[in-house]
Amino acid sequence: MTEHKIGLMIGENKAFIERIAWYSVGVVNLLADVDHQNKTMADVLGTGTACTWKGHRLILTAEHVVAKAEPDSLALRVDDAINWEGMGKPEEVVSRVSLPVERIVRCKEHDLAAIVLRADDLTGFRMQFCELPKQLAKSRTTKREGSLILLGYPTDRIFAVSKTKTANAKANYFAVRPTILTGPIAKPPSKAFSSRYDPERDVLVSYEPSDPKMKPYGFSGAAAWSERAERSGPVWTADPMIFGVQTSAFMTSRLLQVAGVPAIKKFLQESF
């Protein structure tokens, strides 16, 4: 019996996203938003991808996500599965954990960063690492009509969990839902465009969320994934390739900027 084509595509799409979820992490910058005058402190969220490069284990993200953070002011939100809508399972809140960070490597030119982890201290973490450069896309074209897939932690999906109060301080605890975003590769607008965009380095992706009111903040640092151009064997398996890293959003044009593979390879080659 031959499986229906639509059902097969849905199954493949879920498997592809499940594989992405194993690599994707929420990056929490604990001291990025400190207001000394009002005596308040808030976390800033971004997204990263667990990767290996030349024996190093690292989180690939955008430079502005880590900003001026020191290794001890970063935390990680790790999850190992997608709770698909309609499964009937209660939503689990996964606590953030401290990263065993060795150092942070930054590249302001391309807005890229690598949070280098202490490999010996990763036992017990529910993480998988994609292998670079093996899982870097080798082409600037994609299958499935040019669409890329991102998994991120948008700030619009933050919700309150609990709050505590002491004599000196109040603390509000929040959680965030990981969100899938799919968008086709786009051409730059005909009118003048941002100087941050370099057509030789970057790719533009149409920002078309299922909720049109959702803002993209929090997707920064997320990998943009594509399928491998050619199947690695006779049987299909989920084999996502990193097409780039999301670094900027242009809301007037409804476009996301993705730093492409050449910039990623140059950054990693020069840093390690």
N, C-alpha and C positions, 0 to 999 in steps of 0.2 A: 504494500500500500504506500502511495506517495503522499507525503504530508502537504497540506495546502500551502501555497507560496506565501500568503499573508501570515499564517501562523508560524511558518518557518522564519520569516523576517522578524516577527515579534520576539521569538525565542532567541534568535541571534543577537538582537538588540539588547535584551536583558542580560545575556551572558557577557556582552561587550561592556555594559555599564557596571556589572558586578566586578569585572576585572579591574576597571578604572577605580572603583571604590576601594579595592585593596591597596592601591598606591596613593590615594588622595588623603590628605590630612588638613585639618584646620590649624592655622598658625595664630596663636594668641600672643600679642605684644602687650605685656602686662603694664608697662609704664609709658606707653606712647601718648596717652591723653591725660596729662596731669595738670590740674588747675590749682596752682599754689595760692592764688588770691582767694578762691572760694573753697579751698581745702577739699577738692574732689579728685578722684582718680578713676579712670575707666579703661577697660581693655579695648584694644583695636584688633579687629579680625582680618585675616587674609587666608589664603589657601596655598598649599604647597604639594609637591609630589615627591614621594620617597624613591630615591634613585641610587644606583651604584655607579661610580666612575673611577677607574684605575684603582680598585680596591677600597676606595673610600665609600662610606655610606652617608648620604646627605639628603637634605630636603631642598629641592629646587623651588624657588619662589621669586617674587619681584622684590627689588631692592627697597622700594618704599614701604613694603609690608614690615620689614625688620627695622627700617629707619636707623636710629642710633642705638638700638637695643644691644644690651650686653647678653652673653650667653645665659645668665641666671634670670633674665627678665623675659624669657620666652617660654611658652607652654604649648602643648600639642593636644589636639583633639583627634583621637583615632577611633575609627569604627571599622567593622569588618564585614558588614552586609547592608544591603538595601532593603528597607521595609517597604515592599511594594504596596501601593494603594490597593485595598480590597483583600489583603491577606488576612485581615481580622486580628492581627497581633497588636498588642498595646505598644505604643511608642516608648522606646527605652532611652533614657537620658544618660549619655556616656560622659563621665567626668573627664575634665582635662587633666593631663599629667605633665610633670616637668620633663623637659627634654634633657637627655645626657649630651649636652652640646659641648663640643671641643672648641670650636671657633666659628666665626661667621665671615664668609668671604663676600665682598660686595663689588658690583660693577655699576656705577651710576650712569655711565655712558649708555648702556643698554637696559637699565633698570632691571637688573638680574641679581640674584643673591643665592648663595649656597650655605645652608646651615649644616655644618659638618658635625656628624654625630660620633660619639665614642662607641665603636662597634662592640667592644667587650661589655658594655653596660646596656645592651639592647635586649638581653634575655627577658622574656616575659611580655614584651611589647607585641601587640597583635598587628603586625605590619608585614607587608611584602614590598620588595624593592624592584623597580623596573631597571633593566640593565641598559646602561648607556655606554657607548653609542649605538648598541644593537637595536634599541627601540626608539631611535630618532628617525623620523620620516626622511626618506631620501628624495622626495619630490615635493614641489609646491602645488601639485594638483592632488585631488582627492577622489575617492569613489563616492557613490551615493549622492550625486549631483552637487558635489563640493561642500557638503555640510561637515562641520566640526562639532565635537561634543566636549563640553566642559562640565566638571563637577566642582561646585564651590559652596561657600558658606556665606551667602548674602546677608548683610545686616538687616534687611527687611524681613528675614525669617527668624529673627531673635524673639524669644518669648520668655516671660518671667517664670522662675521656678520657685524661689523662696526669698525671704529677706530676714536679716537679723539686725538687732540693735543693742549696742552697749552704751555705757556712759559717755564714751568719747566718739563713737562712730556708728554709722549705719552702713550695712552692706546689702546690696541687692544682687541676687544670683540669677543668671540668665543662661539659657541654652539656645542653640541655633540648629535649624534643620538643614542638612546637606541638600542641595538642589541641583538638578540636571538642567543644562542649558544647551540647546542645539541651534546652530546658526550657519547659514551659508557664507562662503567667502564672498566678499563684496569689493566693488571697485571704489576708489576714492571719489568724493564729490567733485563735480566739475568746478565749483568755486574754490577759492583759497582755503587751504586746509592747514591743520596744526603743524607747526614745525617739528613737533615730536615724532611725527610719522616719517619714516624713511622707507620708500617703496623697495629699495634693494635689500632691506633687512626685515621689514615688518609685513604682516598680513592683516587686512581688515575683515572683521566678521560682523554681519548684521546682527544687531541686538533685538531678538524677537522672542522674549520670554512668554510662557503660557499665560502669565499674569502681566498684562501690559503696564500695570502700575508699579511693578517690582523694579527697584533700582539695582544696578550691577555692583554696588559697593560691597566688598567681601569676596568677589570673584578674583580680585587682584592676586596674581601669583599662580592661579590655577593653570594646569596644562590644558592646551587645546589638543584633543586627540583625533586621530584619523585611523582608518583601517589600513592594514598593510596592502600595498598596491597589488601584490601577488600572493596567493595562498602558499603557505610553507609546506603543505602536504595535500593529499587527496581528500582528507576530511577537514571540514571547517572547524577551526578553534578560535576563540576570542584572542586576538593578538593586537591590542591597541598600540599605536605608534604616536609618540609625542611630535606634534606638528609645530608647536610653539608654546610660549608662556604669555598669558594675558597680563598686560601692563598698564593700559590706559582705557578710558571710556570717554566717548564724545557723544553726549546725550542729545545735542541739537541734531546731529546727523544719525543718531541711533546706531552707532558703530563702536565696536571694541577693537582695540589694537593688540595684536599678538606679535611678540618678538619671535622671529623665525628661527629655524634650526641652525643656520650659519652663525647667528649671534650667540646662541646657546653653546655651540661647539667651541667657538672662539673664546668665550668666557671660561669654560671649563678647562680647555687646553692651556690657557694662560695662567690659570689659578692653581693647577695641580700638576 
